[in-house]
């Protein structure tokens, strides 16, 4: 339903004066307690489905089924287990050939600790690891691992070899808010967007003479691209690139050093600056930014930062942009100022919402439970939740 301007002006007046009944009603402590309650509620509601996925070692989505095998390694740390999703090679070949690649992947890497999980791609296509259904299926696997094996969502890693490397190039940036780090082995980047890797450590491992599809040349290009991004954004775009001179497509396990490299990182679900380029597989949220799926456009970019209680929208190519907020990102007891193109477009308190807390708790990720939402449309505040 379209919001009426007079209603927005009325709401804005009371919120800006600090008289919002909702803001008065839900305190910071109450919001935190409600977030914990809603998380446990969702865990209970979703545990049966997660248990079935884990018992069958298979997740389904529409017409697709993704089998997986996993190994549990080491003792469970106090902060929860790690999860490594490791994608096999193969691609546009026979099911038997892809099955063999999957079997190889199951034992290819051995972390010191964690759930090492090798999925079998649902299809036998060239883009088997970055078709549209993969994202949804990986989300289901992560949830199941969290509920059934005590995985910490801040310690989830993605990697893959050959066609699995192609998948890493694509899946890592478009789902960057799900991963703590990513390592790409012997793959091709295609049209992947490096911009989204601002807060995701990314490693590249490539044989120096792995020239099919210009993999080796493109790995070097990406290395320079990430060097440039890190230089322009100190502290962001952390990366590690290894192009092994004289090595072919099979790197004789030199790439295994990627596992401890990834393990050193933890995901930050609320980074102070987010850079988001929408992939051709659309997502409605990315860290603390959102876009309605009905309006998502491939290639649209948003770059937004927060400092104290000031949110700066440096770039936005989306008609509607949503800012998901909580008291870990900023102080909702104070006014929130939003700058767009250097001008103040909002400067008021934003009420905490019990409804939004319940809604965002469904992700089963404590890092992404939000209690307030600002929606901008055409560069102006459209609604407050």
C-alpha positions as CSV (number, residue, x, y, z in Angstrom):
1,X,0.0,0.0,0.0
2,X,1.4,3.5,-0.9
3,X,2.3,5.7,2.0
4,X,0.5,9.0,2.1
5,X,2.8,12.1,2.3
6,X,0.7,13.6,5.1
7,X,1.1,10.5,7.2
8,X,4.8,10.5,6.6
9,X,5.1,14.2,7.6
10,X,3.1,13.4,10.8
11,X,5.2,10.4,11.6
12,X,8.5,12.3,10.9
13,X,7.4,15.2,13.2
14,X,6.8,12.9,16.2
15,X,9.9,10.8,15.6
16,X,12.1,13.8,15.1
17,X,10.9,15.3,18.4
18,X,11.6,12.0,20.2
19,X,7.9,11.4,21.0
20,X,7.5,8.2,19.1
21,X,5.4,5.8,21.2
22,X,7.2,2.8,19.6
23,X,10.6,4.3,20.5
24,X,9.5,4.8,24.0
25,X,8.1,1.3,24.3
26,X,11.0,-0.8,23.0
27,X,14.3,0.0,24.8
28,X,17.7,-1.2,23.8
29,X,17.6,-3.9,26.5
30,X,14.1,-5.0,25.5
31,X,15.2,-5.2,21.9
32,X,18.2,-7.4,22.8
33,X,16.1,-9.7,24.9
34,X,13.4,-10.0,22.2
35,X,16.1,-10.7,19.6
36,X,17.4,-13.6,21.8
37,X,13.9,-14.9,22.3
38,X,13.0,-14.7,18.6
39,X,16.2,-16.5,17.7
40,X,15.5,-19.4,20.0
41,X,11.9,-19.5,18.6
42,X,13.2,-19.7,15.1
43,X,15.8,-22.3,16.0
44,X,13.0,-24.5,17.4
45,X,10.7,-24.0,14.4
46,X,13.4,-24.8,11.9
47,X,15.3,-27.6,13.7
48,X,13.1,-30.4,12.3
49,X,13.8,-29.4,8.7
50,X,17.5,-28.9,9.5
51,X,17.6,-32.3,11.1
52,X,16.1,-33.9,8.0
53,X,18.6,-32.2,5.7
54,X,21.5,-33.3,8.0
55,X,20.3,-36.9,8.3
56,X,19.6,-37.3,4.5
57,X,22.8,-35.3,3.6
58,X,20.7,-33.7,0.9
59,X,18.9,-30.3,0.4
60,X,16.1,-29.8,-2.1
61,X,14.9,-26.7,-3.8
62,X,12.2,-26.9,-6.5
63,X,13.3,-29.5,-9.0
64,X,16.9,-29.6,-7.7
65,X,18.6,-31.8,-5.1
66,X,22.0,-31.2,-3.7
67,X,23.7,-34.1,-2.0
68,X,26.6,-33.5,0.3
69,X,29.2,-35.4,2.3
70,X,30.9,-34.0,5.4
71,X,33.7,-34.7,7.8
72,X,33.8,-33.4,11.4
73,X,37.3,-32.5,12.4
74,X,38.8,-31.5,15.7
75,X,37.2,-30.5,19.0
76,X,34.4,-28.0,19.0
77,X,35.7,-24.6,20.1
78,X,33.9,-22.6,22.7
79,X,32.7,-20.1,20.1
80,X,31.3,-22.9,17.8
81,X,32.6,-24.9,14.9
82,X,33.8,-23.7,11.6
83,X,32.1,-24.7,8.3
84,X,34.0,-25.2,5.0
85,X,31.9,-25.6,1.9
86,X,34.2,-27.1,-0.8
87,X,32.9,-27.2,-4.4
88,X,34.1,-29.8,-6.8
89,X,35.3,-29.4,-10.4
90,X,33.9,-30.9,-13.6
91,X,31.0,-29.0,-15.1
92,X,29.6,-29.6,-18.6
93,X,30.4,-33.3,-18.7
94,X,28.8,-36.6,-17.8
95,X,27.2,-37.2,-14.4
96,X,29.8,-40.0,-13.8
97,X,32.6,-37.5,-14.3
98,X,31.1,-35.0,-12.0
99,X,30.5,-37.8,-9.4
100,X,34.2,-38.6,-9.5
101,X,35.1,-35.0,-9.1
102,X,32.8,-34.8,-6.1
103,X,34.4,-37.9,-4.5
104,X,37.8,-36.3,-5.0
105,X,36.7,-33.1,-3.3
106,X,35.5,-34.9,-0.2
107,X,39.1,-35.6,0.9
108,X,40.9,-32.8,-0.9
109,X,41.3,-30.5,2.1
110,X,41.6,-31.2,5.8
111,X,41.1,-28.3,8.2
112,X,42.3,-28.8,11.7
113,X,38.9,-28.0,13.1
114,X,35.4,-27.7,11.7
115,X,32.8,-29.3,9.4
116,X,34.3,-29.9,6.0
117,X,31.4,-30.2,3.6
118,X,31.6,-31.2,0.0
119,X,28.3,-30.8,-1.9
120,X,27.5,-32.5,-5.2
121,X,26.3,-29.9,-7.7
122,X,22.6,-30.4,-8.6
123,X,23.3,-30.1,-12.4
124,X,26.0,-31.1,-14.8
125,X,26.2,-27.8,-16.6
126,X,29.2,-25.5,-17.2
127,X,28.0,-23.1,-14.6
128,X,27.0,-25.8,-12.1
129,X,28.1,-23.8,-9.0
130,X,26.6,-20.4,-9.9
131,X,23.2,-21.2,-11.2
132,X,20.3,-19.3,-9.4
133,X,19.3,-22.2,-7.1
134,X,22.8,-22.6,-5.5
135,X,22.4,-19.6,-3.2
136,X,19.2,-20.8,-1.7
137,X,20.6,-24.3,-1.2
138,X,23.8,-23.0,0.4
139,X,21.7,-20.9,2.8
140,X,19.8,-24.1,3.8
141,X,23.0,-26.0,4.3
142,X,24.5,-23.3,6.5
143,X,21.3,-23.2,8.7
144,X,21.4,-26.9,9.1
145,X,25.0,-26.9,10.1
146,X,24.4,-24.2,12.6
147,X,21.5,-26.1,14.2
148,X,22.9,-29.6,14.0
149,X,26.6,-29.2,14.5
150,X,27.0,-25.9,16.4
151,X,28.6,-24.0,13.6
152,X,29.3,-20.4,14.2
153,X,27.9,-18.3,11.3
154,X,30.9,-16.0,11.6
155,X,33.2,-18.9,10.8
156,X,31.8,-20.1,7.4
157,X,34.2,-20.4,4.5
158,X,33.8,-21.1,0.8
159,X,36.2,-22.7,-1.6
160,X,36.3,-24.7,-4.8
161,X,38.6,-26.2,-7.5
162,X,38.4,-25.8,-11.3
163,X,34.6,-25.4,-12.0
164,X,34.4,-25.1,-8.2
165,X,36.8,-22.2,-8.6
166,X,34.5,-20.7,-11.1
167,X,31.8,-21.0,-8.5
168,X,33.9,-19.4,-5.9
169,X,34.6,-16.3,-8.1
170,X,30.8,-15.9,-8.5
171,X,29.3,-17.1,-5.2
172,X,31.9,-15.4,-2.9
173,X,31.0,-11.8,-3.9
174,X,27.3,-12.2,-4.4
175,X,26.9,-13.9,-1.0
176,X,29.8,-12.1,0.7
177,X,27.8,-11.5,3.9
178,X,27.6,-15.2,4.5
179,X,31.4,-15.9,4.4
180,X,34.3,-15.3,6.7
181,X,36.8,-15.8,3.9
182,X,37.0,-17.4,0.4
183,X,39.7,-19.2,-1.6
184,X,39.5,-19.8,-5.3
185,X,41.5,-22.6,-6.9
186,X,42.1,-22.9,-10.6
187,X,38.9,-21.2,-11.8
188,X,37.7,-18.6,-14.2
189,X,36.1,-15.3,-13.0
190,X,33.6,-14.8,-15.8
191,X,31.7,-11.6,-15.0
192,X,32.2,-11.7,-11.2
193,X,32.2,-8.4,-9.3
194,X,35.3,-7.6,-7.2
195,X,33.6,-4.6,-5.6
196,X,31.5,-6.8,-3.3
197,X,34.7,-8.3,-1.7
198,X,35.3,-5.1,0.4
199,X,34.7,-7.0,3.6
200,X,35.6,-10.6,2.5
201,X,39.2,-11.8,2.5
202,X,39.7,-13.5,-0.9
203,X,42.5,-15.8,-2.0
204,X,43.5,-16.9,-5.5
205,X,45.5,-20.0,-6.3
206,X,46.5,-20.7,-9.9
207,X,49.0,-22.7,-11.9
208,X,51.3,-20.5,-13.9
209,X,50.8,-22.5,-17.1
210,X,47.0,-23.2,-16.6
211,X,46.2,-21.3,-19.8
212,X,42.9,-22.9,-20.7
213,X,40.3,-20.1,-21.0
214,X,43.1,-17.8,-20.0
215,X,42.7,-18.8,-16.3
216,X,46.3,-17.9,-15.5
217,X,46.2,-14.5,-17.2
218,X,42.9,-13.6,-15.6
219,X,44.1,-14.6,-12.1
220,X,46.9,-12.1,-12.5
221,X,44.5,-9.5,-13.7
222,X,42.3,-10.1,-10.6
223,X,45.4,-9.9,-8.4
224,X,46.2,-6.4,-9.7
225,X,42.5,-5.4,-9.4
226,X,42.5,-6.4,-5.8
227,X,45.8,-4.7,-5.2
228,X,44.3,-1.5,-6.6
229,X,41.1,-1.8,-4.5
230,X,43.1,-2.4,-1.3
231,X,45.4,0.5,-2.0
232,X,42.5,2.8,-2.5
233,X,40.7,1.4,0.5
234,X,43.2,0.7,3.3
235,X,42.1,-2.1,5.6
236,X,39.6,-3.5,3.1
237,X,39.8,-5.9,0.1
238,X,42.3,-8.2,1.9
239,X,43.6,-10.8,-0.5
240,X,46.3,-13.4,-1.1
241,X,47.3,-14.3,-4.6
242,X,49.5,-17.3,-5.6
243,X,50.3,-18.0,-9.2
244,X,52.7,-21.0,-9.1
245,X,55.3,-20.8,-11.9
246,X,55.3,-23.8,-14.1
247,X,52.4,-25.5,-12.5
248,X,49.5,-26.8,-14.6
249,X,45.8,-27.0,-13.8
250,X,46.5,-29.4,-11.0
251,X,48.7,-27.6,-8.4
252,X,49.9,-30.8,-6.7
253,X,48.2,-29.6,-3.4
254,X,50.2,-26.4,-3.1
255,X,46.8,-24.8,-2.7
256,X,46.1,-26.5,0.6
257,X,47.8,-23.6,2.4
258,X,44.5,-21.8,1.7
259,X,42.7,-23.6,4.5
260,X,44.7,-22.2,7.4
261,X,44.8,-18.8,5.7
262,X,40.9,-18.8,5.7
263,X,40.7,-20.1,9.2
264,X,42.4,-17.0,10.5
265,X,39.4,-14.8,9.6
266,X,36.1,-14.2,11.2
267,X,33.1,-12.5,9.4
268,X,32.1,-9.1,10.5
269,X,28.3,-9.0,9.8
270,X,28.1,-5.2,10.4
271,X,31.0,-3.6,8.6
272,X,31.2,0.2,8.7
273,X,31.2,0.4,4.9
274,X,29.4,-1.7,2.4
275,X,29.9,-1.8,-1.3
276,X,27.2,-3.8,-3.2
277,X,26.9,-4.5,-6.9
278,X,23.8,-6.5,-7.7
279,X,24.6,-9.8,-9.5
280,X,22.3,-11.3,-12.2
281,X,21.1,-13.6,-9.5
282,X,19.3,-11.0,-7.4
283,X,19.5,-10.7,-3.6
284,X,17.3,-8.5,-1.4
285,X,19.8,-8.0,1.4
286,X,23.6,-7.6,1.6
287,X,25.0,-7.0,5.1
288,X,22.8,-4.2,6.4
289,X,21.6,-2.9,3.1
290,X,18.5,-4.1,1.3
291,X,16.6,-3.7,-2.0
292,X,13.1,-5.1,-2.7
293,X,13.5,-8.1,-5.0
294,X,10.8,-6.6,-7.3
295,X,13.0,-3.6,-8.0
296,X,16.5,-5.3,-8.0
297,X,18.5,-4.5,-11.2
298,X,21.6,-6.4,-12.3
299,X,24.6,-4.2,-12.0
300,X,23.1,-1.6,-9.7
301,X,25.6,-0.3,-7.2
302,X,25.3,1.1,-3.7
303,X,28.1,2.2,-1.5
304,X,27.1,3.2,2.1
305,X,29.1,3.9,5.3
306,X,28.4,4.6,8.9
307,X,30.4,6.6,11.4
308,X,29.0,7.1,14.8
309,X,25.3,7.9,14.2
310,X,25.9,9.3,10.7
311,X,25.1,7.2,7.6
312,X,26.6,8.4,4.4
313,X,25.2,7.2,1.1
314,X,28.2,7.7,-1.3
315,X,26.6,6.0,-4.3
316,X,23.1,4.5,-4.9
317,X,21.8,3.3,-8.3
318,X,18.7,1.6,-6.7
319,X,15.3,3.4,-6.8
320,X,14.6,2.0,-3.3
321,X,17.4,1.4,-0.8
322,X,16.7,-0.1,2.7
323,X,19.0,0.6,5.7
324,X,18.7,-2.2,8.3
325,X,19.8,-0.9,11.7
326,X,20.4,-2.1,15.2
327,X,22.2,-1.0,18.4
328,X,25.4,-2.8,17.4
329,X,25.7,-0.7,14.2
330,X,24.8,2.6,15.9
331,X,23.0,4.1,18.9
332,X,19.2,4.0,18.3
333,X,18.6,6.0,21.5
334,X,20.0,9.0,19.6
335,X,19.1,10.7,16.3
336,X,20.3,9.0,13.2
337,X,21.6,11.3,10.5
338,X,21.5,10.2,6.8
339,X,23.5,12.0,4.2
340,X,22.9,11.6,0.5
341,X,25.0,13.4,-2.1
342,X,26.3,15.5,0.7
343,X,22.9,16.7,1.9
344,X,21.0,15.8,5.1
345,X,17.9,13.8,4.1
346,X,17.1,12.5,7.6
347,X,18.0,13.5,11.1
348,X,15.7,11.9,13.7
349,X,15.3,9.0,16.1
350,X,14.3,5.7,14.5
351,X,12.0,3.5,16.6
352,X,12.9,-0.1,17.3
353,X,10.4,-2.6,15.9
354,X,9.4,-5.9,17.5
355,X,8.0,-7.0,14.1
356,X,11.3,-6.4,12.3
357,X,13.2,-8.3,15.0
358,X,10.9,-11.3,14.6
359,X,11.2,-11.0,10.8
360,X,15.0,-10.8,10.6
361,X,15.5,-13.6,13.2
362,X,14.3,-16.1,10.6
363,X,17.7,-16.0,9.0
364,X,19.0,-17.8,12.1
365,X,22.0,-15.6,12.2
366,X,22.4,-13.4,15.3
367,X,24.6,-11.0,13.4
368,X,21.7,-10.0,11.1
369,X,18.9,-9.5,13.6
370,X,17.8,-5.9,13.0
371,X,15.5,-3.7,15.1
372,X,14.9,-0.7,12.9
373,X,14.6,0.0,9.2
374,X,14.8,3.2,7.1
375,X,13.6,2.9,3.5
376,X,14.8,5.5,1.0
377,X,13.1,6.0,-2.4
378,X,14.4,8.3,-5.1
379,X,16.9,9.8,-2.6
380,X,14.3,10.6,0.1
381,X,13.1,8.9,3.3
382,X,10.0,6.9,2.2
383,X,9.2,5.0,5.4
384,X,10.4,4.3,8.9
385,X,10.0,0.9,10.6
